[in-house]
Every structure is written in structure tokens, then in C-alpha cells.
Amino acid sequence: MTAKPRIIYAGTPDFATPPLRALLDAGHQVVGVYTQPDRPAGRGRKASASPVKQCALEAGLPVCQPLNFRDEAAIEELEAFAADLMIVAAYGLILPQRVLDAPRLGCINIHASLLPRWRGAAPIQRAILAGDDESGITIMRMEAGLDTGPMLHKATCPIQAEDTGGELHDRLAALGAEALMAALPGILDGSLKGEVQDDALANYAKKLEKQEATIDWSQSAAQIDRQIRAFNPWPVAQTPLGEKMLRVWRATPMAREANAEPGMVVACTRDGVDVASGDGVLRILQLQLPGKRAMHSIDFVNAHNLEGETLG
């Protein structure tokens, strides 16, 4: 009887839990799980286990949480697993060449983009910001460069006109598990060959920063709508209203122009808060005042009439 391949799994956030569950449900031998150290979270700032750690502990799997792989002991611990393959999904740590070479079949990555379109930390949000009409999952063989390795398998996912970053994230997380299961047999038996990426088609999906969330009303309504959707649920698009900061959760571009300066509220009705932009009108559908819950426009306008106010 042939022994099952020994697999190490490395991941940290929610995105990385469906592939791990899929591996376990399919009966694969996961000998160890790597995830980032527990971080302070919530109002009490208590150390919190990552979603992947929680999943691994529920399954009774050994969990390793090195700060990095610059420590010789951390690398030796990984090598001691004598793994055949390491599967990585949004782990969040750079893997040195010695780690990449440790498993017999190397390391593969579940990446949330149709490579080489978006390489880097935030491919889901950058795809929405850019107005892409599709995203997807690429299973790739890892090498020293940032998401530059040969592509082993792709699965496509359309980006709908109203998709938020959170909604696309959830669909891609599920698709990542499906893509992994489709590619894994060919990876394990060596029959799946990689396709070299065209570097000329690559873009860098840099990590999201909070300062990117402030709306520039001189941009077009379509651009602002993409910003709002991409940054939902984090860091959430925002715009100054006097001395307060208004968070904008959902909006939609309107097929009309406004004879007003960008940022001016030209209408405030139960249908939404209409704001002039550099090109067109944006209707805000869900918004939030400091210290308050997010409200749909139908509830917000009952207490707040912003018509004639200027945002930004």
C-alpha cells in the first residue's frame, strides 16, 4: 500500500480555511499547519488565534507559529516534518529558499488573482479598484520572487457590478478550495506542468492602507463606486462632513450629470444621498456616522437632511 503524501499547510486568515478543510475532507495527510502568531484583537486586545489555527486545532493537527524563518530552529522544525508538499494560502510570511526547497515536491501557493494580473498582498481589492471584469484563483509553484512562479492551474470568477471586496473574497476562498482539489492529483504525481508567467502583464497589488479610504470627489462616480466596493469591509471608504467623518459602505453611480461642485449633496431622499462628483452623480445607499451603526439611506435621511452640504 502506497503511503499518503505528507502535506504541510500554511495560511492565516479566513481565506485560507476552505482549502484546509477541503484537504481534510478528502482524506489527505496534513502533518502540520503553519500560521502567524496569535495577535491582539477586539476591544479587549486579547491574543486571538487565526482562523486557520482554530480550524487546525479543531482537527487535532499540530500547529507551528514562528515569527519568521530567519531562525535556524524554525527551519529545522519544518524540515523535520519530512513533507512531500507544502501548500500556502495567504500565510503572510516570506519563505526563504531553504523552506521552499524543504518539501520533496516544493511549495505551491493558492493566489487570489488570475496571474500574472495582480501579484502581491491585495489582489482582490485591486482588481475591483481597477474595474476588472473578472478575477480568479491561480495555483502556482512558489519561487523566491513575489508571486512569480510557474502557473499550474487557473479557475475564473466574474466580478459583478455590485461586488464588494468582502463578497468577492468569500467566493474566491471557496473557489480556492475547488482549484486546489482539481490541481492536487497532477501536482502529487508530477503530471501537471507549470506555465511561465509573462512579467510584462503583471501589476503590483500593494497592501491596503487606511489613508487610501478617503474619497476624492473630483474623481468620477464610477471610480468612487469602485473604491467604496473594494474597501468594504476594510478599511471602509470615508468622507469628511464638517468636523465628522462619514463612512460610506455602499453606493451606486447614477446615469445623470449634476450642475454642482464635486462633493455637493444635490439630493437627499429615501432612495439615497446623491452627491456630485467630477463626472456624474453618486448615490450613497448605506452610510455611517461616528459612533453609530451603519444605516441604509432610507433610515439615515429621516434624521439627517444633507441636501446642499458639501462632503470632502
C-alpha positions in Angstrom: 0.0 0.0 0.0 1.5 3.4 -1.0 1.8 5.8 1.8 -0.2 9.0 1.6 1.8 12.1 0.7 2.8 14.2 3.7 1.4 17.7 3.4 2.2 20.9 5.4 -0.4 23.6 5.2 0.4 27.3 5.8 -2.2 30.0 6.0 -3.6 32.6 8.4 -6.9 34.4 7.6 -10.4 33.3 6.7 -9.4 33.0 3.0 -7.1 30.1 3.9 -9.6 27.9 5.8 -11.7 26.4 3.0 -8.7 24.8 1.3 -7.5 23.3 4.6 -11.0 21.9 5.2 -11.1 20.5 1.7 -7.8 18.7 2.2 -9.0 17.1 5.4 -12.5 16.2 4.0 -10.7 14.5 1.1 -8.6 12.4 3.5 -5.2 13.9 2.7 -2.5 13.6 5.3 -1.8 17.0 6.7 1.1 16.5 9.1 1.5 20.1 10.3 -0.1 23.6 10.0 1.8 26.8 9.9 0.0 30.1 10.8 1.1 33.5 12.1 1.4 34.1 15.8 -1.7 35.0 17.8 -2.4 38.7 17.6 -4.3 41.1 19.8 -7.9 41.6 18.6 -11.2 43.0 19.6 -11.9 45.7 22.2 -10.1 43.9 25.0 -7.0 43.4 22.7 -6.6 39.8 23.9 -4.4 37.5 21.9 -6.6 35.8 19.3 -5.9 32.6 17.3 -6.0 32.9 13.5 -8.9 31.3 11.6 -6.5 28.7 10.2 -5.2 27.9 13.7 -8.7 27.4 15.0 -9.5 25.1 12.1 -6.3 23.1 12.7 -6.9 22.7 16.4 -10.4 21.5 15.8 -9.0 18.8 13.5 -6.3 17.9 16.1 -3.4 18.9 13.9 -0.1 20.2 15.2 0.3 23.9 14.8 3.5 25.9 14.4 3.7 29.7 14.7 7.2 31.0 14.1 7.7 34.8 14.0 9.7 34.3 10.8 12.1 31.9 9.1 15.3 33.7 9.9 15.7 31.5 12.9 17.6 28.3 12.2 15.4 26.4 14.7 12.2 27.3 12.9 13.6 26.0 9.6 14.9 22.8 11.2 11.4 22.2 12.8 9.8 22.5 9.3 12.4 20.2 7.7 11.7 17.6 10.5 8.2 17.1 9.1 9.8 15.4 6.1 6.9 16.7 3.9 6.2 15.8 0.3 4.5 19.1 -0.4 3.8 22.5 1.3 0.5 24.3 0.4 0.4 28.0 1.1 -2.6 30.3 1.2 -2.4 33.9 2.5 0.2 32.9 5.1 1.7 36.3 5.4 5.4 35.4 5.9 8.2 35.4 3.3 9.5 31.9 2.8 13.3 31.7 2.2 14.7 29.4 -0.4 15.6 26.7 2.1 12.0 26.5 3.2 10.8 26.4 -0.5 13.2 23.5 -1.1 12.4 21.5 2.1 9.4 19.5 0.8 10.1 16.8 -1.8 7.7 18.4 -4.3 8.4 22.0 -3.2 5.8 24.6 -2.2 2.6 25.7 -4.1 0.5 28.8 -3.5 -3.2 29.5 -3.8 -3.3 33.0 -5.1 -6.5 35.2 -5.4 -5.8 36.5 -8.9 -5.5 35.3 -12.5 -1.8 35.6 -12.6 0.2 37.5 -13.7 -2.5 40.2 -13.5 -2.2 41.0 -9.8 0.8 40.0 -7.7 1.1 41.0 -4.1 -0.9 41.3 -0.9 -4.3 42.7 -2.0 -5.2 41.3 -5.4 -9.0 41.1 -4.7 -9.4 44.8 -3.8 -7.0 46.0 -6.5 -9.0 44.1 -9.1 -12.2 45.8 -8.1 -10.5 49.2 -7.9 -9.1 48.8 -11.4 -12.6 47.9 -12.8 -11.6 44.4 -13.8 -14.5 42.3 -15.0 -13.0 39.0 -13.8 -10.8 37.6 -11.1 -10.0 34.0 -10.1 -7.6 31.6 -8.5 -4.1 30.6 -9.7 -2.4 27.6 -8.2 1.3 28.3 -8.7 4.6 26.8 -7.8 6.4 29.1 -5.4 9.9 30.5 -6.0 11.9 33.4 -4.5 10.1 36.2 -6.4 6.8 37.7 -5.3 4.1 35.6 -6.9 6.3 35.0 -10.0 6.4 31.2 -10.1 5.0 28.9 -12.8 1.2 28.7 -13.0 -0.2 25.1 -12.5 -3.9 25.7 -12.6 -6.4 28.5 -13.0 -10.1 29.0 -12.1 -12.0 32.1 -13.2 -14.5 34.1 -11.3 -16.5 37.0 -12.8 -16.6 40.3 -10.8 -20.2 41.5 -10.7 -21.1 45.2 -10.9 -22.1 45.4 -7.3 -19.4 43.1 -5.7 -17.7 44.3 -2.6 -14.2 43.2 -1.6 -15.8 41.0 1.1 -18.2 39.3 -1.3 -15.5 38.6 -3.9 -13.2 37.4 -1.2 -15.7 34.8 0.0 -16.4 33.5 -3.5 -12.6 33.2 -4.2 -12.0 31.5 -0.9 -14.4 28.8 -1.9 -13.0 28.7 -5.4 -9.5 28.3 -4.0 -10.5 25.1 -2.3 -12.0 23.8 -5.5 -9.0 24.8 -7.6 -6.6 23.1 -5.1 -8.6 19.9 -5.2 -8.6 19.9 -9.0 -4.9 20.5 -9.3 -3.6 18.4 -6.5 -3.6 15.0 -8.1 -1.4 16.2 -11.0 0.9 18.0 -8.6 1.4 15.0 -6.5 2.0 12.6 -9.4 4.1 15.1 -11.3 1.9 15.2 -14.4 0.9 18.8 -14.0 3.4 21.1 -15.7 3.7 24.8 -15.0 3.2 27.7 -17.4 5.8 30.5 -17.2 4.2 33.9 -16.4 4.6 36.9 -18.7 6.1 39.6 -16.5 5.0 42.3 -18.9 1.4 41.7 -17.9 2.0 41.9 -14.1 0.8 44.6 -11.7 1.6 45.0 -8.1 -1.3 44.7 -5.7 0.1 46.6 -2.8 -1.3 46.2 0.7 -4.3 48.3 1.6 -3.7 51.4 3.7 -6.2 53.4 5.7 -5.3 56.7 4.0 -6.5 55.3 0.7 -10.0 55.2 2.1 -10.7 58.9 1.9 -12.9 59.8 -1.1 -11.8 62.3 -3.7 -15.0 63.7 -5.1 -13.2 65.1 -8.1 -12.9 61.6 -9.4 -15.8 60.1 -11.5 -18.8 58.5 -9.8 -17.7 55.1 -11.3 -14.2 55.4 -9.8 -15.6 56.3 -6.4 -18.1 53.5 -6.5 -15.2 51.0 -7.2 -13.3 52.5 -4.2 -16.3 52.1 -1.9 -16.9 48.5 -3.0 -13.2 47.5 -2.9 -12.8 48.9 0.7 -15.9 47.1 2.1 -15.4 45.6 4.7 -12.0 47.2 5.3 -10.8 49.9 5.6 -14.2 51.4 4.5 -14.4 54.4 2.3 -14.9 57.7 4.2 -15.5 61.4 3.5 -15.4 64.4 5.8 -18.8 66.0 6.8 -17.8 69.2 8.6 -15.8 68.0 11.6 -17.2 64.5 11.4 -16.0 61.6 9.2 -18.8 59.8 7.3 -18.2 56.2 6.4 -19.7 55.1 3.1 -20.5 51.4 2.8 -22.5 51.1 -0.4 -23.3 53.4 -3.3 -24.2 53.3 -7.0 -23.3 55.6 -9.9 -26.3 57.4 -11.5 -26.8 57.9 -15.2 -27.1 61.7 -15.0 -24.9 64.7 -14.5 -25.0 67.3 -11.7 -24.6 71.0 -12.2 -22.7 71.3 -8.9 -19.2 71.3 -7.5 -17.8 67.8 -6.7 -18.8 66.7 -3.2 -22.0 68.7 -3.0 -25.1 66.8 -2.0 -27.6 67.6 -4.7 -30.5 65.4 -3.3 -31.3 63.6 -0.1 -34.3 61.3 -0.4 -35.4 57.9 0.8 -33.8 56.5 -2.3 -30.3 57.7 -1.3 -28.0 60.6 -0.8 -27.0 61.9 -4.3 -23.5 63.6 -4.4 -21.9 65.4 -7.3 -18.6 64.0 -8.5 -16.0 65.0 -11.1 -18.0 63.1 -13.6 -21.6 62.1 -12.8 -23.6 61.6 -9.6 -23.0 59.0 -7.0 -26.0 57.8 -4.9 -25.0 56.7 -1.4 -27.1 53.8 -0.2 -25.5 52.9 3.1 -23.5 55.2 5.4 -22.4 55.5 9.0 -21.8 58.5 11.4 -19.0 58.2 14.0 -20.1 56.1 17.0 -23.3 55.0 15.2 -24.3 51.8 13.3 -24.3 51.7 9.6 -27.6 52.8 8.2 -29.4 52.4 4.9 -30.3 55.8 3.3 -34.0 55.3 4.0 -33.3 55.4 7.7 -30.5 58.0 7.6 -32.5 60.7 5.8 -35.3 60.5 8.4 -32.9 62.2 10.9 -30.3 63.9 8.6 -31.0 66.2 5.7 -27.7 66.8 3.9 -29.0 68.5 0.8 -26.8 71.5 0.0 -24.0 70.2 2.2 -20.5 69.6 0.7 -18.7 66.4 1.5 -14.9 66.2 1.5 
